[in-house]
Amino acid sequence: MNARIESLVRPEIRALRAYQVPESAGLIKLDAMENPYTWPEALQSEWLETLRGLELNRYPDPKGLVLQAALREAMAIPDEMGVLLGNGSDELIQMLALTLAQPGAKVLSVDPGFVMYRMIGLFAGMDYVGVPLQSEDFSLDLQAVLAAIERERPALIYLAYPNNPTGNRFDADDMVRIIESASGLVVVDEAYAPFTDASFLGLVGDWNNLVVMRTLSKMGLAGLRLGYLVGPPAWLAEIDKVRLPYNINVLTQVSAAFALRHKAVFDAQARAIRAERSRLLEALDSIPGLHPYPSEANFILTRVPAGRAGAIFAGLKQAGILVKNLDGTHPLLADCLRFTVGTPDENAALVRALGGTPARDG
Ligand code: PMP
């Protein structure tokens, strides 16, 4: 290797592989928890009208105030709480790490969980502490989390609610115990909020170490890249200091604000995805050898017969369907694939390719 790279790039960065996104052209895309539905045609035309006359020679509004107001209204964000926008929630995770990193500062989360908590912590020089979930149902091991908090004193704790890649939602009382026991900042990551009925958003002022992170990605706007953090203004004022100027571009600001004014469209899509989730779960469950886990998100984690995950993944790809193979990523995910809930036709194709019978219509 180039000696200069070796001496200048930190060993932990050199040891990494850049984030891999598989080629998906021409495939049914059930790998990335996207909403499979686009906008009704009338809405598309109306949206295009809002783009007419935008001045791309000017920088965007640095704080995205019109968009913030649209978010507050659409998501019923408590008035006294602050809002901070990110280029996807990934950027918010990065801002949190940049704000709280210092020698010895740690990030804690549960495993298996969303990998970017650990990765971005590492980028910022923070050590990661991962507490295993319970093996039978991926619920929190509360005693183990509390013991790790006591032992490691993490500056930053992430809990995804519901969790990715397992799809379950942790017990709310356990979450509260963790918030109340933590000396650090607790981030409840509600990326999958459109697909579940519980949320900490309305409670965010109840503790001075709680912030709630959301994204528009899973709701149906992954292409816009917009995440938002809701929490006590004093916390957000600190995190805002590491935000890059103009992090939310003009097209995203205008398009997201427009979409939020038509949130009913996305709510209807989320309802359709939830109904499909039940049908897909039932169909997967009736395929011999498959063990799908119940989900509060827009994907279903499924255990397949031992040693078969790679072959099933490859077979699905051959059949034109891209899913996520999690086998080998964590001991609790051995023989596991993750299927994003798609349209009824896409889900039927998945079930057929797995050798099952798609759920009947209706
Ligand atoms: N949090 C969780 C739990 C996720 O699963 C994801 C995406 N897979 C994200 C955050 C990041 O979402 P985005 O950057 O698109 O907002």
Residues whose N, C-alpha, C, O or C-beta is under 5 A from the ligand:
A	BS01	PMP	G88 S89 D90 F114 A160 N164 D189 A191 T215 S217 L226 G227
